[in-house]
Amino acid sequence: MEQKLQDNIGIRRRLERTDTVVPEFPMPRAPNPLNIVRPSFPKTEQFLAAFETALETGQVANNSRWVVEFEKRLSEYLGVPSLVFCNGQIGLMAMLRAAGITSGEVIVPSFTFCATPHAVEWVGAEPVFADIMDDLTMRLDPDDVERRITDRTVAILAVDAYGVASDYASLADIAKRHKLKFLVDSAPSFGTRVDGQPVGRFADAQMFSFHATKTFSTMEGGCVSSHDSELLARVKAVRNFGQVDSSDCGEPGLNGKMLEVSALIGIEQLKTFELAVTTRRRAVERMRRGLSEIPGLHVGREPKGVEANWLFLPVIIDAQQFGLDREAVAAALEKCNVFVRKYYSPPCHHMTAYRTQNDVKLDVTERTAYNVIALPVYNDMTDDECDLIVAALHYVHQSAISGKSL
């Protein structure tokens, strides 16, 4: 921390020696906090009658009417058979178990939320961390994945960071050549498309999260999608304590069933979801145009053929060019009533839970994780909110290069 403080002071002093003329303007401040997430849910009257019926009949769990209906509509939307879960983490664990992952090594990105390697550990396998390709698309690097394959490797588990689809084609090819399972933690990418097709069909199986922080939310929830009928049948059994058609259990399972109220919310959310994704993409493009004018900011982007849903908008801070490091930028934005997230930081291989891999060197991951901020993106984001976030970053930058106190 002391070193970072000294670095910031040094940056400011060097900038102060220039002849840059910085115009004075007031600090932009959002009238209401622009938090990192702003969940949007349907009005209760849209599903209240159905929920009251569920309560009256007692059919509120165990894959009752509306859970089954929600699964049907999800499968139609994604174009691939899908099973819903009480949350994404349980869905991820069930997906791994159903794919036969109970030992060996699973190659995963370190640039991800901790739930990804946690799920690998919980099913009895060992996560092996690999680097990402670059700090703009933040996708698992196929070349580094291939370098890390050993005779103990059983699967590749990619992650769609920020809703940007992984390099499915390259990773699937590697998995096929090495006879590995190819699975995807697509927790943030429901609504993302690749070559016009919804994400969900591009691996042996993919998992989505419907947590309140996600673009598509049922409060809590998730789903697993797969064209592999045998794998999906096993997912279904694992979700229900390992039971199939009787009280006997084919294997140790867990309780991953979704509640009726979450399914009812999900059904309503699907009706307007494409509009929400369009709004998010438009907001990102608006912010990207404004941020491109600010030195030291490198804004996340989609690779060709990918239309991301943009869970957040990642921005990499180059402290030398911008005038402040990531920590100082985040603190300064709070004064403008804009709240960002340092996502994903620290990278998983630097976490205490994975201390045996703390010395693994992942250059791109580390550079990205310790310099990234995630900007808010909402399903109902306005142009004014986009412009205020851009103005706030302009203000922070110009204040930094002029030596003005923030």
Disulfide bonds with the S-S distance in Angstrom:
none
